[in-house]
Amino acid sequence: LLGPAALLLRPVQFLVYLLVGLLPRDPEWWLFGSWSGHREADSPRAMFHYVNEHHSREVRPTWITADRSIESRMRAEGFDCRYRWSPSGIWAAVRAGVYVFDGLTRDINHWLSNGAMLVNLRHGTGVKKVERAIDTPSHRLYRLFHGHWWERLFWGLAIPWHLPKPDMSIASSRLHAKFARESMQIPISDVHVTGLPRHDIMFEPDRLSYLTASERAARNALVEDPKPAFLFLPTFRDLGGSLDWAALNEAALGADVSIHVKLHIVDENRGMAGPEDLDPYPALHWVPPDADPVTLSPHATGLISDYSRASFDMMLLGKPVIYFLPDHDDFLAGRSLHLPLEEVSPGPDCRDHSELSTALRPHRLGRHDAFAEGYDRVFDLFFDHR
């Protein structure tokens, strides 16, 4: 995180950060980015395309990326997309007045962000504590925000893009806004309950003309699957850990369903050398980790997840959510939650592969009556707009 090269560069980078704050910026030029510049995904993606379609005369939307393949694809599709450290990307980063991202200023260009209006559209609705709300002492972000002065200094030098607070954020409900205030430490008046752009596109999947090739292939695989096709979207594990693919395959075979596996982009190869590791398991199908799950959820039978924001997305669609938590205790040792999981997980709670197989069987598909009350309670907590 802070090797010799980064250590030598930091004084120059911090000086640049200070100096660009003195430059004038164009408030009608909006930059968009997500996932540290390595994906086109989530709410910034949905908002970028919405602005291009409806407000391109009032606003100049530009996507900033750290991936040359994303730049090439989006430019070929007719969008203004610029590589982060190209001359045009640098010019946009120092001149644009608004940065729209889903996590951190690093999603666009942290070192050139000073002076821009920062708008955090957030990764999604969820209950994991993030950023300043993390209260696990071993976590590096806890040390950055709450540790001893030398820990705050070291981590501030190593990962400074966690430090800027957004000027504006959004939320899906008043409770979700409270989580935003805790994680970002910004006034509640700067958190607007608008709903999330990433949710809008789930309700009009046939209108999405900007799918990537991998998303299109994954969507078609779901649509054409002759069996009930469940997405499996486990969230990121701070403490790592692998998955038991053989047992997962047996659970799916026992229930006569297919499981389409999309691992988190941060730990996409957890316990695997690559997607070919799923070849021996006929009930498991690989989904590229960079695929945006909101483009796939409308085409799935249901979801297998854990602490992921994806469970809230799927509930909006009225589809079954099965909670699979074989490492429940280990996960909570590395990351705490805003609310106890049992309060916000209205579907079956499975702690091993046998329980998962039972929950996947046809008599548990759909919104089972036993979970209807729980769905309504979660809706009331997390969605002011449906």
C-alpha positions as CSV (number, residue, x, y, z in Angstrom):
1,L,0.0,0.0,0.0
2,L,2.9,2.4,0.7
3,G,6.0,0.9,-1.0
4,P,9.1,2.9,-1.8
5,A,7.8,4.3,-5.1
6,A,4.5,5.5,-3.4
7,L,6.5,6.9,-0.5
8,L,8.6,9.0,-2.8
9,L,5.6,10.2,-4.8
10,R,3.4,11.2,-1.9
11,P,4.9,14.6,-1.2
12,V,4.4,15.5,-4.9
13,Q,0.9,14.1,-5.0
14,F,-0.2,16.0,-1.9
15,L,1.2,19.2,-3.3
16,V,-0.7,18.6,-6.6
17,Y,-3.8,17.9,-4.6
18,L,-3.5,21.3,-2.8
19,L,-2.7,23.2,-5.9
20,V,-5.6,22.0,-8.1
21,G,-7.9,23.3,-5.3
22,L,-7.0,26.8,-6.5
23,L,-8.1,26.2,-10.1
24,P,-11.5,27.4,-11.4
25,R,-14.0,24.6,-12.3
26,D,-16.9,24.3,-14.7
27,P,-20.1,23.4,-12.6
28,E,-21.8,22.0,-15.7
29,W,-19.1,19.5,-16.4
30,W,-19.8,16.3,-14.5
31,L,-17.3,13.4,-14.2
32,F,-18.5,9.9,-13.5
33,G,-16.6,6.8,-12.3
34,S,-16.9,3.7,-10.2
35,W,-14.9,0.9,-8.5
36,S,-11.5,2.8,-8.5
37,G,-11.8,3.3,-12.2
38,H,-11.8,-0.4,-13.1
39,R,-15.5,-0.9,-13.8
40,E,-18.5,0.8,-15.4
41,A,-21.1,-0.2,-12.9
42,D,-23.7,0.6,-10.2
43,S,-25.4,4.0,-9.7
44,P,-22.8,6.2,-11.5
45,R,-23.3,4.1,-14.6
46,A,-27.1,4.3,-14.4
47,M,-26.9,8.1,-13.8
48,F,-24.3,8.7,-16.5
49,H,-26.5,7.1,-19.1
50,Y,-29.6,8.9,-17.8
51,V,-27.9,12.2,-18.0
52,N,-26.6,11.4,-21.6
53,E,-30.2,10.6,-22.6
54,H,-32.1,13.3,-20.9
55,H,-29.8,16.2,-19.9
56,S,-26.8,16.4,-22.3
57,R,-27.7,19.9,-23.3
58,E,-27.5,21.3,-19.8
59,V,-24.7,19.0,-18.4
60,R,-21.5,17.7,-20.0
61,P,-21.2,14.1,-18.8
62,T,-17.8,12.4,-19.0
63,W,-16.8,8.9,-17.8
64,I,-13.3,8.5,-16.3
65,T,-11.6,5.1,-16.3
66,A,-8.4,3.4,-15.4
67,D,-9.1,0.6,-17.9
68,R,-8.1,1.1,-21.5
69,S,-10.7,-1.5,-22.6
70,I,-13.5,0.4,-21.0
71,E,-12.3,3.6,-22.7
72,S,-12.2,1.9,-26.1
73,R,-15.6,0.3,-25.7
74,M,-17.4,3.4,-24.4
75,R,-15.9,5.7,-27.0
76,A,-16.9,3.3,-29.7
77,E,-20.5,3.5,-28.3
78,G,-20.4,7.3,-28.7
79,F,-19.8,8.4,-25.1
80,D,-17.2,10.8,-23.8
81,C,-14.9,8.4,-21.9
82,R,-11.3,9.3,-21.0
83,Y,-8.4,7.4,-19.6
84,R,-7.6,8.7,-16.1
85,W,-4.0,9.7,-16.8
86,S,-4.3,10.7,-20.5
87,P,-3.9,14.4,-21.2
88,S,-7.7,14.7,-21.9
89,G,-8.4,12.8,-18.7
90,I,-6.2,15.0,-16.6
91,W,-7.7,18.1,-18.2
92,A,-11.2,16.9,-17.4
93,A,-10.3,16.0,-13.8
94,V,-8.9,19.5,-13.0
95,R,-11.6,21.4,-14.9
96,A,-14.9,19.6,-14.1
97,G,-16.9,21.0,-11.3
98,V,-18.7,17.8,-10.2
99,Y,-17.4,14.3,-9.4
100,V,-20.1,11.6,-9.3
101,F,-18.9,8.3,-7.9
102,D,-20.1,5.3,-5.8
103,G,-17.4,5.0,-3.2
104,L,-14.3,7.2,-3.1
105,T,-12.7,10.1,-5.1
106,R,-10.3,7.4,-6.3
107,D,-13.2,6.2,-8.5
108,I,-12.4,9.1,-10.8
109,N,-9.0,10.8,-9.8
110,H,-8.4,11.5,-6.1
111,W,-5.2,13.6,-6.6
112,L,-7.0,16.0,-9.0
113,S,-10.4,16.1,-7.1
114,N,-9.7,19.0,-4.7
115,G,-12.2,21.8,-5.4
116,A,-14.8,19.7,-7.2
117,M,-18.3,19.1,-5.7
118,L,-18.2,15.5,-4.5
119,V,-21.4,13.4,-5.0
120,N,-21.4,9.9,-3.6
121,L,-24.2,7.7,-5.1
122,R,-23.1,4.8,-3.0
123,H,-22.6,1.1,-3.9
124,G,-26.2,0.2,-2.8
125,T,-28.4,-0.5,0.1
126,G,-26.9,-2.7,2.8
127,V,-26.2,-3.2,6.5
128,K,-22.4,-3.7,6.5
129,K,-20.6,-0.9,8.4
130,V,-18.2,1.0,6.1
131,E,-15.7,3.7,6.2
132,R,-15.9,5.8,9.5
133,A,-18.6,3.6,10.9
134,I,-16.4,0.5,11.0
135,D,-15.8,-0.4,14.7
136,T,-13.5,-3.4,14.4
137,P,-10.2,-2.3,15.9
138,S,-8.1,-4.6,13.6
139,H,-9.6,-3.1,10.4
140,R,-7.3,-0.6,8.6
141,L,-10.1,1.9,8.2
142,Y,-10.8,1.8,11.9
143,R,-7.1,2.6,12.4
144,L,-7.3,5.4,9.8
145,F,-10.3,7.2,11.5
146,H,-10.1,6.1,15.1
147,G,-6.6,4.7,15.8
148,H,-3.6,6.3,17.5
149,W,-2.1,9.4,15.9
150,W,0.7,7.4,14.2
151,E,-1.8,4.9,12.8
152,R,-4.0,7.7,11.5
153,L,-0.9,9.3,10.0
154,F,0.4,6.1,8.3
155,W,-3.0,5.1,6.9
156,G,-3.7,8.7,5.9
157,L,-0.5,8.6,3.7
158,A,-1.3,5.1,2.4
159,I,-5.0,5.5,1.5
160,P,-5.8,9.2,1.5
161,W,-8.8,8.8,-0.9
162,H,-10.8,7.6,2.1
163,L,-10.5,11.0,3.9
164,P,-12.5,13.5,1.8
165,K,-16.2,13.8,2.8
166,P,-18.8,14.1,0.0
167,D,-20.7,17.3,-0.4
168,M,-23.8,15.3,-1.2
169,S,-24.9,11.7,-0.9
170,I,-28.1,9.8,-1.5
171,A,-30.1,7.1,0.2
172,S,-33.0,4.8,-0.4
173,S,-34.7,5.6,3.0
174,R,-34.4,7.6,6.1
175,L,-32.7,4.7,7.9
176,H,-30.3,4.3,5.0
177,A,-29.6,8.0,5.2
178,K,-28.7,7.5,8.9
179,F,-26.2,4.9,7.9
180,A,-24.7,7.3,5.4
181,R,-24.3,10.0,8.1
182,E,-22.5,7.5,10.3
183,S,-20.2,6.2,7.6
184,M,-19.3,9.6,6.1
185,Q,-19.8,11.9,9.1
186,I,-21.7,14.5,7.0
187,P,-24.8,16.4,8.0
188,I,-28.0,14.6,7.5
189,S,-29.2,17.5,5.4
190,D,-26.5,16.6,2.8
191,V,-28.0,13.1,2.4
192,H,-31.0,13.1,0.1
193,V,-33.6,10.3,0.1
194,T,-34.0,9.9,-3.6
195,G,-33.8,6.1,-4.1
196,L,-30.8,4.7,-6.0
197,P,-30.3,5.1,-9.8
198,R,-29.0,1.5,-9.9
199,H,-32.5,0.3,-8.8
200,D,-34.3,2.2,-11.6
201,I,-32.6,0.1,-14.3
202,M,-33.7,-3.2,-12.8
203,F,-37.3,-2.3,-13.7
204,E,-36.6,-1.7,-17.4
205,P,-34.1,-4.4,-18.3
206,D,-35.2,-4.5,-21.9
207,R,-34.3,-0.9,-22.4
208,L,-30.6,-1.4,-21.5
209,S,-28.7,-0.9,-24.7
210,Y,-25.3,-0.4,-23.0
211,L,-24.6,-3.9,-21.7
212,T,-21.1,-5.2,-22.0
213,A,-20.4,-8.4,-23.9
214,S,-19.9,-10.3,-20.6
215,E,-23.1,-9.0,-19.1
216,R,-25.0,-9.9,-22.3
217,A,-23.6,-13.4,-22.2
218,A,-24.4,-13.8,-18.5
219,R,-27.9,-12.5,-19.0
220,N,-28.6,-14.9,-21.9
221,A,-27.3,-17.8,-19.8
222,L,-29.8,-17.0,-17.1
223,V,-32.7,-16.6,-19.6
224,E,-31.9,-19.7,-21.5
225,D,-31.2,-21.9,-18.4
226,P,-33.8,-24.8,-18.5
227,K,-33.7,-25.0,-14.7
228,P,-34.6,-22.4,-12.0
229,A,-31.5,-20.1,-12.2
230,F,-30.3,-18.6,-9.0
231,L,-27.6,-15.9,-8.8
232,F,-25.0,-16.5,-6.1
233,L,-23.5,-13.2,-5.0
234,P,-21.4,-13.5,-1.9
235,T,-20.0,-10.3,-0.6
236,F,-16.4,-9.4,0.0
237,R,-14.6,-11.0,3.0
238,D,-12.1,-8.8,4.8
239,L,-10.6,-12.0,6.3
240,G,-10.6,-14.0,3.0
241,G,-11.6,-17.6,2.9
242,S,-12.5,-20.0,0.1
243,L,-15.8,-21.6,-1.0
244,D,-16.6,-25.3,-1.2
245,W,-17.5,-25.6,-4.8
246,A,-18.2,-29.4,-4.7
247,A,-20.6,-29.0,-1.8
248,L,-22.3,-26.0,-3.5
249,N,-22.8,-28.1,-6.6
250,E,-24.3,-31.0,-4.6
251,A,-26.7,-28.5,-3.0
252,A,-27.9,-27.3,-6.4
253,L,-28.1,-30.9,-7.8
254,G,-30.2,-32.0,-4.8
255,A,-32.6,-29.1,-5.4
256,D,-32.6,-29.5,-9.3
257,V,-31.6,-25.9,-9.8
258,S,-28.7,-24.0,-11.4
259,I,-26.5,-21.6,-9.5
260,H,-24.8,-18.8,-11.5
261,V,-21.8,-17.7,-9.5
262,K,-20.6,-14.0,-9.5
263,L,-17.9,-13.4,-7.0
264,H,-17.1,-10.0,-5.6
265,I,-14.8,-8.0,-7.9
266,V,-12.3,-7.5,-5.0
267,D,-11.9,-11.2,-4.3
268,E,-13.0,-12.6,-7.6
269,N,-10.9,-15.8,-7.4
270,R,-11.6,-16.8,-3.9
271,G,-10.4,-20.4,-3.6
272,M,-10.0,-20.7,-7.4
273,A,-7.3,-20.5,-10.0
274,G,-9.8,-19.3,-12.5
275,P,-13.4,-19.9,-13.8
276,E,-12.3,-23.2,-15.3
277,D,-12.3,-24.5,-11.7
278,L,-16.1,-24.7,-12.1
279,D,-16.0,-27.0,-15.1
280,P,-16.3,-30.2,-13.0
281,Y,-19.5,-28.9,-11.5
282,P,-22.5,-29.1,-13.9
283,A,-24.9,-27.2,-11.7
284,L,-22.5,-24.2,-11.3
285,H,-22.1,-21.5,-14.0
286,W,-19.5,-18.7,-14.0
287,V,-20.5,-15.1,-14.2
288,P,-17.6,-12.6,-14.8
289,P,-17.0,-10.6,-11.6
290,D,-17.0,-7.3,-13.5
291,A,-20.7,-7.8,-14.6
292,D,-23.1,-5.4,-13.0
293,P,-25.5,-7.5,-10.9
294,V,-28.4,-5.2,-11.4
295,T,-28.3,-6.0,-15.2
296,L,-28.8,-9.7,-14.3
297,S,-31.2,-9.7,-11.3
298,P,-34.3,-9.2,-13.4
299,H,-33.6,-12.5,-15.3
300,A,-32.8,-14.7,-12.3
301,T,-35.2,-16.9,-10.5
302,G,-33.9,-15.7,-7.2
303,L,-30.7,-15.0,-5.2
304,I,-28.4,-16.7,-2.8
305,S,-26.4,-14.2,-0.8
306,D,-25.3,-13.2,2.6
307,Y,-24.6,-9.7,3.8
308,S,-24.6,-8.3,0.3
309,R,-26.5,-5.2,-0.9
310,A,-27.7,-7.5,-3.7
311,S,-30.3,-9.1,-1.4
312,F,-32.0,-5.7,-1.1
313,D,-32.0,-5.3,-4.9
314,M,-33.6,-8.7,-5.4
315,M,-36.3,-8.0,-2.8
316,L,-37.3,-4.9,-4.8
317,L,-38.1,-7.3,-7.6
318,G,-40.2,-9.5,-5.4
319,K,-38.0,-12.5,-6.0
320,P,-36.8,-15.0,-3.3
321,V,-33.7,-14.3,-1.4
322,I,-31.9,-17.2,0.4
323,Y,-29.3,-16.3,3.0
324,F,-26.3,-18.6,2.9
325,L,-24.0,-17.9,5.9
326,P,-21.6,-20.8,6.5
327,D,-18.9,-18.5,7.9
328,H,-21.3,-16.2,9.9
329,D,-19.1,-16.0,13.0
330,D,-15.9,-15.5,11.1
331,F,-17.4,-12.8,8.9
332,L,-18.6,-10.8,11.9
333,A,-15.2,-11.1,13.5
334,G,-13.9,-8.9,10.7
335,R,-16.8,-6.6,9.9
336,S,-19.8,-5.5,12.0
337,L,-23.3,-4.6,10.9
338,H,-25.6,-1.6,11.4
339,L,-28.4,-4.0,12.4
340,P,-28.5,-7.7,13.5
341,L,-28.7,-9.7,10.3
342,E,-31.8,-11.6,11.5
343,E,-33.7,-8.3,11.5
344,V,-33.1,-7.6,7.8
345,S,-33.0,-11.1,6.3
346,P,-36.6,-12.2,5.7
347,G,-35.7,-15.3,3.6
348,P,-34.4,-18.7,4.7
349,D,-31.3,-18.5,6.9
350,C,-28.9,-21.4,5.9
351,R,-25.7,-22.1,7.7
352,D,-24.6,-25.2,5.7
353,H,-25.0,-26.7,2.3
354,S,-27.7,-29.2,3.4
355,E,-29.9,-26.3,4.6
356,L,-29.2,-24.4,1.4
357,S,-30.3,-27.4,-0.7
358,T,-33.6,-27.6,1.3
359,A,-34.2,-23.9,0.8
360,L,-33.7,-24.1,-2.9
361,R,-36.2,-26.8,-3.5
362,P,-39.3,-25.8,-5.5
363,H,-41.7,-25.6,-2.5
364,R,-39.6,-22.7,-1.2
365,L,-39.4,-20.7,-4.4
366,G,-41.2,-17.4,-4.7
367,R,-42.4,-15.2,-1.8
368,H,-43.3,-17.9,0.6
369,D,-46.1,-16.9,3.0
370,A,-43.7,-17.5,6.0
371,F,-41.5,-14.6,4.8
372,A,-44.1,-12.1,3.5
373,E,-44.3,-10.2,6.8
374,G,-40.5,-10.0,6.9
375,Y,-40.3,-8.6,3.3
376,D,-42.8,-5.9,4.2
377,R,-40.9,-4.9,7.3
378,V,-37.6,-4.7,5.4
379,F,-39.3,-2.7,2.6
380,D,-40.5,-0.2,5.2
381,L,-37.0,0.2,6.7
382,F,-35.0,0.5,3.5
383,F,-37.2,1.8,0.7
384,D,-39.1,5.1,0.7
385,H,-39.3,4.7,-3.1
386,R,-40.2,1.4,-4.7
